[in-house]
């Protein structure tokens, strides 16, 4: 087995001081791609190449770079997407990541992909999903079924969402993994379908895996913190009806997703991933207003329930996330105040009807 120092392409995350701010997107992405010693050790325990299906989303490119920097150079990192975003394929190639263009709805194209021993499945459809519900179900349930069949001999970590849970009381401990899924809205129901299909084929073929139930990863360009901070900066009202959330730094979420390969179970099983705090939207808005020296308009009243998760099992496996909430808030405030580029993909965390 290789050691961390044999595999690492650059410094460990533990060796770097936390920056006060990120002056450029390049600096942000470079920081997100630095692995911890724990990640490098866990990746050394999972032999073989890694393939990331659906790499073109908000988290995929930095996850691919993080994996590349955490793995031995003789192991391939293969990124798969349609690559409709200009420059993404070239950027990944420049960082030593192989790229394959594939429409995952095309069964023949999917079956032509290499049989990588390790799979991170990130494909899915959320925003605009209510505009074409058949396509939402195809992406969130049919594609997982085809992937689970095609790669039945691989480890599969499949990205899922906290939205599979029902709302739970905000004064409780959050939804644990053993709470049965019972969500509002067809988008969330299709995500339950995704999980059930991976579970079915994992049981059928004894495929190891994890269902990665993620709640609100953030970096400076998107996420609940960026949504709230941007509203405060622009003088827009902040709705607190969905009054509480869990959030996690994107780098921590990506690292935990990759580490799940070494923590796969047979059959596959869910794992809640987010920050440990139940965070108040009202408090976030007021704190950003204080940092900006601006007033804030609050609308609505906090509902007694929200989509909240208990992340105790992930913390047992991986420890607490490395980047604290206050650190994330400081970085987001600096980014927003300098009016740096946003992705323009709001989380729509305010919605309680499940319609996106």
N, C-alpha and C positions, 0 to 999 in steps of 0.2 A: 504493500500500500504506500502511496506517496504521502509525504508530509506536507503541512501547509506551506513551508518555505520552498518546497519543490514546485508547488502549483501556482503560487501567487504572482500576479503580474503587477507589481507596485506595492505600496504600503498597506498595512492593516488599518482598518477604521480606528482601532484603539490608538494608533500612533499619531493621528491627526487632531489638532485643536479644532474645536467647533468654530466655524467662521461667524463673524458678527453679522454679515449679510452676504448675499450672492450678487455680485455686480453684473453678471451675465448669465444667460441660460446655459452656456457652455460650462461655466463654473459650477452651476447647480447640477447639471447632468454628470459632470466628472465626480462630484462628491457622492451622488447617488450610486455611482458604480464602484465605490470602494468597499470591499468585503471585510467582514470581521474575521477574527481567527476561528470563532465557532462555526461560521458559515463554511470556511475553507475546510475545516476538519470534517464537517458533515458531508460536503460534496465529495471529499475523498473516500467516503464510505459508500457512495453510490457509483458503482463502476459503469463505464460505458458513456456513450454520447448522450447529449440532451437536445431535445427538439421542443420548441415553443410554438404552439399552434394558436394563431390569432395575436401575433406580436405587435400589430399596428395600433393598439389602443393607447390610453394615457400612460399605463404602467409598463407595457411590454418592452419598449426600446431600452429603458434603464434596467429592467430585469435581465434582459439579454446581455447587456454590458456587465452587469454585476456577476452573472453566471460565468461569463468569459474570464473575468478577473479572478474568480474563485476556483477555477478548474485547471487541471494539468493541460498543458498546451497540446498534448497528443490526443485529447478528447475534443470531439467536435461540438460546437454549439450551433444549432441550425434554427433559424428563425423563419417561420412560415406565415404568410399573409397574402392578401391580394396586392399589397404595395401600391395602393392608389395615392398615397401621400407623396408628393415630390420630395426626393432627396433622402427618404428614409432608408431605402435599400442600400444606397451608396454609403450612408453614414454607418450603418451596421457593418457593412463589409470593411470599412476603414478601421473598425475596432476588432477585426478578426473573427467576425460572426458570419457564417454562411447564410445565404438567403435563398429561399425557394418560393416562387409565386404559386399560389394555389387558392382556388375557391373551394372552401371546405364543404359546400353544398354539392359539389361535383364528386360523386362517389368514386369514379374512376381516377380522378386526379388525387383524391385522398389516398386511395389504395396504392398509388404509385410513389408515395412518399417513402423515405427510408424507414426501416423498422428500428427506431432508436429505443434503447432500453429505458430511457427516462423521458417522460412527457410532462410538460406544463401546458394545460389547456386553458386559454384565456379568451377564447372566442365567445361572443354573445351579443345580444341586442337588447338595449334598454330604451334610450331616448328616441322618441318618435315611434316607440313600439305600438302604441295604441292606434297609430295611423295605418298600420298594416299588421294586424294581429296574426294572420296566418304565417307571415314571414318571421314574426317574433317567435312563434312556437317552433317553426322549422329550425331557426338558429339556436334556440335554447333547449330544444328537446331532440329533434331529428339529428342534428349534427353531433351532439354528444353520443347518441346511440351508434352512429356510424364510426365515430372515433373509438368508442369502447370496443366495438367489434374488431376494428382494423388493428388496434394496438393492444390486444388482449394479453400479450406476453410482456408488456411494458409496465413500469410503475407510472401511474397517472395521478398527478395533482391537478384537480379541476377547480378553477375559480368559481365560487358561488357568492352568495350575498346574505346579509342579515335580513333581507326582505322576505326570506322564506318563513320567518317566524311571525306569529301574531304580535300585535302590540302588547307590551308588558308594563306593569306599574313603574313609574319613574322613581319611586321610593324603595324599590326592591333591588335584587342582585343582578338583574338582567336575565335574558333567556339563556339557559344552558343547552348544551348539545342534545340532551335527551328530551327537550320540549318538542312535541310533534309539530311539524310545519302546518300552519293554518293562516296564510297571509291574505290581505285584501288585494284585489286587482289581478287581471290576467297576466301582466308582466311577471309578478311575483309567483303566480301559479305556474307559469312556464319555467321558472327557475327551480321550483319543486320538481317539475318534470325532468329537468336536466339532472338533478341529483338522483332521482329514482332510476333513470336509465343507466347512469354510471353504477349505481348500486346493483342493479339487475345483472349487468354483464360482469361486474366484479364477482358477484356470487356464482355466476355461471362458469366463469373461467378462472376463478381464484386470482384475479388481477389485483395486485396491491395498489393502494392509493389513499388519497385524502380528498375530502370535499372542503374546499378552502372558503369558509363563510366569512367574507371580508366586509367590514363596515367602515366606509369612508376613509380610504387612504387619501393623503394630501401631499402636495408639494406647493410651491409658491404660485403656480399657474392655474390651479383648480382645487376644488374641494370645499368643504363646509367653511373652513376658516377663511379662505379666499372669497367665498360668496358673501359672508357676513362683513368682512373687512371692506370689500368693494362697495357694498351698499352704504356703509357708514361713510366712506370716503366721498362718495358721490352725493350724499345727503338724501338717500332713498330710505324709506321705512323698512324696518326689519320685523318680519312676522315671527312671533314666538309661539304660535299655536302648537307646532311640533317643537316642544321646548327643550328637548335634551337629546344629545347624540354621543356616540363614541367616535373618536378619530384616532388615526395612527399615521405616523410619518411614512411616506411612500418607500423610503429605503428600508425601514424596518419591516414593512409588509412584504416587500419583494424578498428580503432575506428569509423571512419565515416561510414564504411559499417554497423557496428552493430547499430549505431545511426539512420541509415536509416530505421530500423524497426519501430521506433517511428515516423518517418517522411514519412511513406508509404502513397501513394495516390491511389484513385480508380477512373479510372483505373490506372495501373502502369504508371510511367513517368520517363524519363531519368534525371540523375543528373551527371554533370561533376565533377570529383574528381581528383585533382592534386595540385601541388604547384602553387602559384599565379604568380611566375616569369616566363617570357620567358627567358630561359637560353641558352647562346651561347656555342656551342660545342668548338669552337676555344678558347673562354675564359676559359672554363673548362680545356682544355688541357694545356694551358699556365699557369694556376694557379697551376695545379698539378706538372708541370715541375718546377715551382718556389719552391714549397714545397719540392720536391724531390732533388732539385739541379741537375737536369738532363736537357739535351736539348730535344726538341720535334720537330718531323717532321710533318708538316701539309700538307695534300694533298686535292685537290679539291677546289672548290669555293662554297660558300654558295648559295643555291637555294633561290629564293625569296619567296617560300612557304614552309610550313611544317605542320605536325600534331600538332596543338596547340589548346588549349581549353581555354574558358573563364569560370573560376570557381567561378564567383560572387555569384551564387545561393547557392553553398555549403558553401561559407564563410558567407552568410546571415544566413543559418541554423545552422552552427556549429562553426563559427569563423575561424580565420586563423589557418593553421596547427601549431602545437606547436614547431616542430623542424625546425629551419631555414636552408636555403641552405648552408650557410657557416659552420654551425655546422656539417651537413651531410658530407660536403667535408673534414673537419678535421678528422672525424671518419674514412672515407673511406681511406684517405691518410695514416693514422696510420695503418690500417688493411693491406693495400697493401704493405706498406714498411716493415712490420713485416712478410710478406709472409704467412699470415694466410689462412685458407682453403676457397676456392671459390666453388660455386656450379657448375661451368662449364656450365652455361646456359646463353650465351650472348643474349642481347636484340635484336641484329641486327637492332639497331636504324638507321643505315646508309641506309638501303634499302628504295627505293622509289617506287618499282614496286609492293609491297604487296605480294611478293612471299617468303614464309618462309619454 
